[in-house]
Amino acid sequence: MRLLDIARSAYVGSPIGLRRSIAPLMAMVPTWLKYGSGYRTWRADIARSVHDPAFVDAERRRALSELLAIASKSPFYREILGRHAQLEPQDIARLPVVTKEDLTAAGADALAVPRKTLDAGNTSGSNGEAPFGFYLDRDRSVREIAFIHHVWSRCGFQAGEPRAMLRDAYLYGRKGFIHEWEGALGELRLSVFPMTPQDMDLYLDLIDERSIRYLHGFPSAMEMLARHVLTTGRQLGQPLKGVFPISEPIFAHQRETIRAAFGDAPILPFYGMSEKAIFAGEVPSEPGTYECEPLYGIAELVDETGAPISEPGREGRLVGTSFVTRGMPFIRYDTEDRATLVRAATRENGWRMRIRDITPRRKPAWLVARDGRRIVSTDFTPSDPAFFDGVKEFQFYQDTPGICVMKYVPSAAGTSEQAQEIVAALQRKAGEVVQFHLEKVETLYASKNGKRPFIDQHLKT
């Protein structure tokens, strides 16, 4: 079924004109055939891995052996692997950590298969840093979606069920093109910019028209829609069954705002990345704690020397070895993200490392105090949605240590006094470490794809 896997990936990445022309045909394909036997096999293996440590152990050894055999065809990795071509998963720390700079410098030598057989990808880049270009297997989409659906299935979601998807500033790069139904994938695509009250009323109507029970997208956009519901009193015709945040950290105040607006539907975030090096789902009933999937690859938390961290409570860098895409191998790849260890991966727990406080290096979740200390910003913001009455959306901006500007867009009935009360409360909690200021704006900073970072930080940290 690899051909079907490739076909699905090709459809997802095809130009909008082509996709529109074949979408009606794709929508008629039964769900079981659309995903194929490869998807079903992966779903079964992932489910088994939760309860069968011996199965995980064997699969990891097999997958790493295959990966190293493929990687040895790459001039870059052949030199790195040397005499370690038969390495066991628990011994992978013998290899050096590989960085984006290493792979960029290697160029085509980092590829283990011809470039024409792979799909090009890149990270978005931010904070003045250039995007990182890489290549992925063309059939990885079905493997990737199997892990995502495994997480979403905790609320009863099944492949093929429709979702309302809040992501991307302009759909397909067209300004003013704010929604589209993608029947082949079951996605009601909704633009996250500018999200005016009229836009959000329309979105709620569209969700009701298709009886959609799952909300999927950027937490910042979900929060905006939730605040609109709370402000206007508008309710969905049917309660949501699941909320699927992606791409951004989700904060406590966002969870509570979403729950206040849409009910107590499970919120099921996962941690992943464009390079497909690590995948982790949030642990049920433990917000902010994630469990790494051992069949996806080998996830490590390492110190600044690249040595594995095994003591719970220590922070380190996340390093991943991918089993999902192998044409351009990612072996001990430095994601540049950081996290704190909750539980080390062992044979007894099925090599399921748990981590918390995941912090993307380019999208920091902290403020910087006058003395240079990092202050976790979520410590300042209560989870109670009422704390932000009068504010449609807000964002912290920092370009000077010890000084933070809370930029905000007022709600329709919001007053400057309400915004000043919020900042005063933040200041009382922060004390002398950070001085808060207030700035009313018409719109907040967003990246080119519509993500609104919680902190728009312009400091070298």
C-alpha positions in Angstrom: 0.0 0.0 0.0 3.0 2.3 -0.1 1.7 3.7 -3.4 -1.6 4.8 -1.7 0.5 6.3 1.1 2.4 8.4 -1.4 -0.8 9.3 -3.2 -2.3 10.7 0.0 0.8 12.7 0.8 0.9 14.0 -2.8 -2.8 15.1 -2.6 -2.3 17.0 0.7 0.7 18.9 -0.8 -0.7 19.5 -4.3 -1.5 23.0 -5.7 -5.0 24.3 -4.8 -6.2 24.2 -8.4 -5.3 20.6 -8.9 -6.7 19.6 -5.5 -10.0 21.4 -6.2 -10.4 19.5 -9.5 -10.0 16.1 -7.9 -11.4 16.8 -4.5 -14.9 15.5 -5.4 -13.5 12.2 -6.5 -11.3 11.9 -3.4 -14.3 12.6 -1.2 -16.0 9.6 -2.7 -13.2 7.2 -1.8 -14.1 5.2 1.3 -12.2 6.1 4.5 -10.7 2.6 4.9 -9.3 2.8 1.4 -8.2 6.5 1.7 -5.9 5.6 4.6 -5.0 2.1 3.4 -3.6 -0.9 5.2 -0.4 0.8 6.1 -2.3 3.3 8.3 -4.3 0.4 9.9 -1.1 -1.5 10.7 0.5 1.5 12.3 -2.6 2.3 14.3 -2.6 -1.3 15.6 1.1 -1.3 16.4 0.8 2.1 18.2 -2.1 0.8 20.3 -0.2 -2.4 21.2 2.9 -0.4 22.1 1.1 1.2 25.1 0.8 -2.2 26.9 3.5 -4.4 25.4 7.0 -3.4 26.4 8.6 -6.5 24.8 6.9 -5.6 21.4 8.3 -2.0 21.7 11.8 -3.3 22.5 11.8 -5.6 19.4 10.3 -3.0 17.1 12.8 -0.3 18.2 15.8 -2.6 17.5 14.4 -3.5 14.1 13.6 0.1 13.1 17.0 1.4 14.2 18.8 -1.4 12.4 16.9 -0.5 9.2 17.5 3.2 9.7 21.3 2.8 10.2 21.5 0.6 7.1 19.8 3.3 5.1 21.8 6.1 6.7 25.1 4.3 5.8 24.3 5.2 2.1 24.7 8.8 3.0 28.2 10.2 2.8 27.5 12.4 5.8 26.2 9.7 8.1 28.6 7.0 6.8 31.4 9.1 8.3 29.5 9.6 11.6 28.4 6.0 12.0 31.8 4.5 11.4 31.9 1.2 13.4 28.6 1.9 15.0 26.4 0.7 12.1 24.9 -2.1 14.3 24.2 0.0 17.3 21.5 -1.0 19.8 18.8 1.7 20.7 20.0 2.1 24.3 23.6 2.8 23.0 22.7 5.5 20.6 24.3 8.2 22.8 27.7 6.9 21.5 26.9 8.9 18.4 27.3 12.7 18.2 24.4 15.1 18.3 23.6 16.5 14.8 22.5 20.1 14.4 20.7 22.0 11.7 23.9 23.7 10.8 25.6 20.3 10.4 22.9 19.1 8.0 22.8 22.4 6.1 26.6 22.3 5.6 26.4 18.6 4.4 23.9 19.5 1.7 23.2 16.5 -0.6 25.6 14.4 1.3 23.1 14.1 4.1 20.7 12.3 1.8 20.5 8.5 1.7 18.3 8.3 -1.4 18.1 10.4 -4.6 16.7 13.9 -3.9 14.0 13.5 -6.6 12.4 10.7 -4.5 11.8 13.0 -1.5 9.6 16.0 -0.6 11.3 19.3 0.3 10.3 20.9 3.6 11.5 23.7 5.8 11.1 25.3 9.2 9.5 28.7 9.2 12.4 30.4 10.9 12.0 33.4 13.3 13.8 35.9 15.5 15.9 36.8 12.5 17.1 33.2 12.0 17.0 31.7 8.5 14.6 28.8 7.8 16.1 25.3 7.8 15.6 23.2 4.6 15.3 19.5 4.7 13.7 16.5 2.9 11.1 13.9 3.9 9.9 10.5 2.6 7.0 10.9 0.3 4.9 8.2 2.1 5.4 9.6 5.6 2.0 11.3 5.8 0.1 8.1 6.6 2.6 7.1 9.3 2.4 10.6 10.8 -1.4 10.7 10.8 -1.6 7.3 12.5 0.2 8.8 15.6 -2.0 11.9 15.6 -5.2 9.9 15.3 -4.0 7.7 18.2 -3.9 10.8 20.4 -7.2 12.1 19.1 -8.9 8.8 19.5 -8.9 9.3 23.3 -12.1 11.3 22.9 -13.7 8.9 20.4 -12.5 10.5 17.2 -12.3 8.2 14.2 -10.5 8.7 10.8 -12.8 10.5 8.4 -14.8 12.5 10.9 -15.0 16.2 10.0 -13.1 18.9 11.9 -13.2 22.6 12.0 -9.6 23.7 11.5 -8.4 27.2 12.6 -5.0 27.7 11.0 -3.2 29.8 8.4 -3.5 33.5 8.0 -4.7 33.4 4.4 -6.0 30.2 2.9 -3.8 29.3 -0.1 -2.2 32.7 0.1 -5.3 34.5 -1.0 -6.2 37.6 1.0 -9.9 37.6 1.9 -10.3 33.9 1.3 -11.3 32.9 4.8 -13.0 29.5 4.6 -13.3 26.4 2.5 -14.7 22.9 2.9 -12.1 20.2 2.1 -14.4 17.2 1.7 -11.6 14.7 0.8 -10.0 15.2 4.2 -13.0 16.2 6.2 -11.7 19.6 7.0 -13.6 22.9 7.3 -10.7 25.3 6.9 -11.1 28.6 8.6 -8.6 31.5 8.3 -7.2 32.8 11.6 -6.7 36.4 10.3 -8.3 38.8 10.9 -11.1 36.9 12.7 -13.4 39.8 13.0 -16.7 39.3 15.0 -18.5 38.9 11.7 -15.9 36.2 10.6 -16.4 34.3 13.8 -20.2 34.4 13.6 -19.8 32.9 10.1 -17.4 30.3 11.4 -19.9 29.2 14.0 -22.7 29.0 11.4 -20.5 26.8 9.1 -19.6 24.5 12.0 -23.3 24.1 12.8 -24.2 23.5 9.2 -21.9 20.5 9.0 -22.6 19.3 12.5 -18.9 19.4 13.3 -17.9 18.1 16.8 -14.1 18.6 16.7 -12.2 21.9 16.8 -8.6 21.7 15.5 -6.0 24.5 15.2 -3.8 27.1 16.8 -4.7 27.6 20.5 -4.4 31.4 20.1 -7.2 31.3 17.4 -9.3 28.8 19.4 -9.1 31.2 22.4 -10.3 34.1 20.2 -13.3 32.1 19.0 -14.0 31.0 22.6 -13.9 34.6 23.8 -16.3 35.6 21.1 -18.7 32.9 22.2 -18.5 34.1 25.8 -18.9 37.7 24.8 -21.9 37.2 22.5 -23.6 34.3 24.3 -23.7 32.4 21.0 -23.6 28.6 21.4 -22.9 25.8 19.0 -25.9 23.7 18.0 -24.1 20.5 19.2 -21.4 20.4 22.0 -17.8 19.7 20.9 -16.5 16.2 21.5 -12.8 17.1 21.3 -10.4 20.0 20.9 -7.1 19.4 19.1 -4.5 22.2 19.6 -1.5 22.2 17.2 1.7 24.2 16.5 1.7 26.4 19.6 2.0 25.8 23.3 -1.4 25.9 25.0 -1.6 27.8 28.3 -3.8 27.3 31.3 -5.9 30.4 30.7 -6.5 29.3 27.1 -7.7 25.8 28.3 -10.1 27.4 30.7 -11.5 29.9 28.2 -12.1 27.1 25.6 -13.8 25.0 28.3 -15.9 27.9 29.4 -17.1 28.5 25.9 -17.5 25.0 24.5 -18.0 22.7 27.5 -15.8 20.1 29.0 -14.6 18.4 25.8 -11.2 16.7 26.1 -8.3 19.0 25.0 -5.7 16.7 23.3 -2.5 18.5 22.3 0.6 16.7 21.0 4.2 17.8 20.5 5.8 17.3 17.1 7.8 19.1 14.5 8.2 19.6 10.8 11.3 17.4 10.7 9.3 14.4 12.2 12.1 13.7 14.8 9.9 13.3 17.9 6.2 12.8 18.6 4.6 13.0 22.1 1.0 13.1 23.2 -0.1 14.9 26.4 -0.6 12.5 29.3 -4.3 12.3 30.2 -5.1 14.3 33.4 -1.6 15.8 33.5 -1.7 19.0 31.5 1.7 20.0 30.2 3.2 16.6 30.6 4.0 14.7 27.4 4.8 11.0 26.7 7.1 10.4 23.8 6.0 7.6 21.3 8.7 5.0 21.1 7.7 3.6 17.7 8.0 7.1 16.2 11.7 7.2 17.0 14.1 7.5 19.9 13.6 10.6 22.0 16.3 11.8 24.3 16.8 14.7 26.8 20.4 15.6 26.9 22.6 18.1 28.7 24.9 20.7 27.0 27.5 18.1 26.3 25.0 15.7 24.6 25.0 13.2 27.5 21.5 11.8 28.4 19.7 13.2 31.4 18.2 10.6 33.7 17.3 12.6 36.9 13.7 13.8 37.0 13.4 17.5 37.4 16.4 18.4 35.3 16.0 20.5 32.1 17.8 19.7 28.9 17.7 19.7 25.1 15.4 17.5 23.1 17.2 15.2 20.7 15.4 12.9 18.3 16.1 9.9 16.0 13.3 9.4 13.5 11.8 6.1 12.4 9.1 7.9 10.4 11.2 9.4 7.6 14.6 8.0 6.6 15.5 9.3 3.1 17.2 12.2 4.8 18.0 10.6 8.2 17.5 12.5 11.4 19.8 10.6 13.9 20.4 12.3 17.3 19.0 15.4 15.8 19.0 18.5 18.0 15.5 20.0 17.8 16.7 23.1 19.7 13.7 22.7 22.0 14.0 22.3 25.7 12.1 20.4 28.3 12.2 19.0 31.9 12.4 15.3 32.6 9.5 13.7 34.4 10.3 10.1 33.8 13.3 8.5 31.9 12.6 5.9 29.2 13.3 2.4 30.3 12.6 -1.1 29.0 10.1 -1.6 31.8 7.9 1.4 30.8 8.2 0.6 27.1 10.8 3.3 26.4 8.2 6.0 27.0 10.0 9.0 28.2 7.9 11.7 29.9 8.7 15.4 29.8 7.1 18.7 30.8 7.6 22.4 30.3 8.4 22.0 26.6 9.9 25.3 25.4 10.6 26.0 21.8 13.9 28.0 21.6 12.6 30.4 19.0 9.3 30.9 20.7 10.2 31.4 24.3 7.5 30.9 27.0 9.4 33.1 29.5 10.0 36.7 30.2 13.5 38.0 31.2 13.9 39.8 34.5 16.2 42.8 35.1 19.0 40.5 36.3 18.7 38.2 33.3 16.7 35.4 35.0 14.0 33.6 33.0 10.6 34.0 34.5 7.9 31.6 33.2 5.2 33.9 31.9 2.3 31.5 32.6 3.0 32.0 36.3 1.6 35.5 35.9 -1.6 34.8 34.0 -4.5 33.3 35.9 -6.5 30.5 34.2 -9.9 32.2 35.0 -11.3 33.7 31.8 -13.0 36.5 33.8 -9.5 37.9 34.5 -9.4 39.1 30.9 -12.8 40.7 30.7 -12.8 43.6 28.3 -9.9 42.2 26.2 -10.4 40.4 22.9 -6.8 39.2 22.7 -3.5 40.1 24.2 0.2 39.5 23.8 3.4 40.1 25.8 6.1 42.1 24.0 9.6 42.3 25.4 12.8 43.9 23.9 14.4 45.0 27.2 15.2 42.8 30.3 12.8 43.6 33.1 10.3 45.4 31.0 7.2 43.9 29.4 4.5 45.5 27.3 1.1 43.9 27.3 -0.4 44.7 23.9 -4.1 44.2 23.7 -7.1 44.4 21.4 -10.1 45.5 23.4 -13.4 43.6 23.1 -16.4 45.5 21.6 -17.5 46.6 25.1 -14.1 46.6 26.7 -12.7 49.7 28.4 -9.2 51.0 29.1 -9.9 50.7 32.8 -10.4 47.0 32.5 -7.1 46.6 30.6 -5.4 48.7 33.3 -6.8 46.5 36.0 -5.3 43.4 34.3 -1.8 45.0 34.1 -2.1 46.2 37.7 -2.8 42.6 38.8 0.1 41.3 36.8 2.4 43.9 38.4 1.3 43.0 41.9 2.2 39.3 41.2 5.5 40.1 39.4 6.8 42.5 42.1 10.1 44.1 41.2 11.4 41.5 38.7 9.4 42.7 35.7 7.8 46.1 35.1 4.5 45.8 33.0 3.3 48.5 30.6 0.1 48.6 28.6 -0.4 49.4 24.9 -3.7 49.3 23.0 -3.4 48.1 19.4 -5.7 47.3 16.5 -4.1 43.9 15.8 -1.4 41.7 17.3 1.8 40.5 15.7 1.3 37.2 13.9 3.7 35.1 11.8 3.1 34.7 8.1 1.0 31.6 8.7 -1.2 33.3 11.3 0.3 32.1 14.6 0.1 34.7 17.4 2.9 33.9 19.8 2.0 34.4 23.5 5.3 36.3 23.8 6.7 38.4 21.0 10.2 38.5 22.3 13.1 40.4 20.8 15.8 39.5 23.3 18.9 37.2 22.8 18.3 34.7 25.6 
